[in-house]
Amino acid sequence: QVQLVESGGGLVQPGGSLRLSCAASGSIFSFSMDWYRQAPGKEREWVAGITDSGTPTYAVTVQGRFTISRDNAKNTVFLQMNSLKPEETAVYYCKIPGGPWGQGTQVTVSA
């Protein structure tokens, strides 16, 4: 089973940007991939997805500000996040549909 490791989180000011990475332990070229997030005290929510052929989809709340992409040669998926808001403070996870959850990476948006 492919294991995923998220990285790139950190502290950023409102309006700032971060680029998250999701590194897989094996090939991901045949898998669609998703990013989720879980804010404190809230349920985990889907943020963005990308098909095996590279077609992206986004939650309405992040449309136009976040960009999901993938590099199959490096077995890595990315999430570029721009114009971040304090309410987007959360642990961000990547996931293969039906696969296990990783540890996630913390994103804190605060002045």
C-alpha positions as CSV (number, residue, x, y, z in Angstrom):
1,Q,0.0,0.0,0.0
2,V,1.3,3.4,-1.0
3,Q,2.2,5.6,2.0
4,L,1.9,9.4,1.8
5,V,3.9,12.0,3.7
6,E,2.7,15.6,3.7
7,S,5.0,18.6,4.2
8,G,5.2,22.3,3.6
9,G,2.9,23.6,6.3
10,G,3.8,26.4,8.6
11,L,2.8,29.8,9.9
12,V,1.7,32.3,7.4
13,Q,0.0,35.7,7.6
14,P,-3.5,36.3,6.3
15,G,-3.2,36.8,2.5
16,G,0.0,34.8,2.3
17,S,0.8,31.7,0.4
18,L,2.1,28.2,1.1
19,R,2.9,25.2,-1.1
20,L,2.2,21.8,0.3
21,S,3.7,18.7,-0.9
22,C,2.6,15.1,-0.7
23,A,5.3,12.5,-1.3
24,A,4.3,8.9,-2.0
25,S,6.3,5.8,-1.3
26,G,5.4,4.3,-4.6
27,S,4.0,5.1,-8.0
28,I,0.9,7.3,-8.1
29,F,0.4,7.6,-11.8
30,S,-2.7,5.5,-11.9
31,F,-4.4,7.1,-8.9
32,S,-6.5,10.2,-8.4
33,M,-5.3,12.2,-5.4
34,D,-7.1,14.4,-3.0
35,W,-6.3,17.1,-0.4
36,Y,-8.4,17.4,2.7
37,R,-8.2,19.6,5.8
38,Q,-9.4,19.4,9.4
39,A,-9.7,22.6,11.5
40,P,-9.8,22.4,15.3
41,G,-13.2,21.2,16.5
42,K,-14.4,20.6,12.9
43,E,-14.9,17.7,10.7
44,R,-12.4,16.9,8.0
45,E,-13.4,18.5,4.7
46,W,-12.4,17.9,1.1
47,V,-10.4,20.7,-0.5
48,A,-9.2,19.6,-3.9
49,G,-8.7,16.6,-6.1
50,I,-6.8,15.7,-9.2
51,T,-7.5,12.8,-11.5
52,D,-4.8,10.4,-12.8
53,S,-4.8,12.4,-16.1
54,G,-4.3,15.7,-14.3
55,T,-7.8,17.2,-14.2
56,P,-8.3,19.3,-11.1
57,T,-11.4,19.9,-9.0
58,Y,-11.9,22.3,-6.1
59,A,-14.1,23.0,-3.2
60,V,-16.1,26.2,-3.8
61,T,-14.4,27.8,-0.8
62,V,-10.9,27.5,-2.4
63,Q,-11.7,27.9,-6.1
64,G,-9.5,30.5,-7.6
65,R,-7.0,30.6,-4.8
66,F,-5.7,27.0,-4.5
67,T,-4.1,25.0,-7.3
68,I,-3.5,21.3,-7.1
69,S,-0.9,19.7,-9.3
70,R,1.0,16.5,-9.6
71,D,4.4,15.2,-10.8
72,N,4.1,11.5,-11.4
73,A,7.8,11.2,-12.2
74,K,8.5,12.3,-8.6
75,N,5.4,10.6,-7.1
76,T,4.4,13.9,-5.6
77,V,1.2,16.0,-5.4
78,F,1.2,19.6,-4.6
79,L,-1.2,22.1,-3.3
80,Q,-0.4,25.8,-3.9
81,M,-2.5,27.9,-1.6
82,N,-2.7,31.7,-2.1
83,S,-4.7,34.4,-0.3
84,L,-4.9,32.3,2.8
85,K,-7.5,33.2,5.5
86,P,-7.3,32.6,9.2
87,E,-10.3,30.2,9.0
88,E,-8.1,28.0,6.8
89,T,-5.9,27.1,9.8
90,A,-6.0,23.3,9.8
91,V,-4.1,20.1,9.4
92,Y,-3.9,19.4,5.7
93,Y,-3.9,15.8,4.4
94,C,-3.4,14.2,1.1
95,K,-5.0,10.9,0.3
96,I,-5.5,8.2,-2.4
97,P,-9.2,7.3,-2.5
98,G,-9.6,4.2,-0.4
99,G,-6.1,4.5,1.0
100,P,-4.9,5.3,4.5
101,W,-4.6,8.8,6.1
102,G,-1.2,10.2,6.6
103,Q,0.0,12.4,9.5
104,G,-0.9,15.6,7.7
105,T,0.9,19.0,7.8
106,Q,-0.2,21.9,10.0
107,V,-1.1,25.2,8.4
108,T,-1.6,28.2,10.6
109,V,-2.9,31.4,9.2
110,S,-2.4,34.2,11.7
111,A,-1.1,37.7,12.1
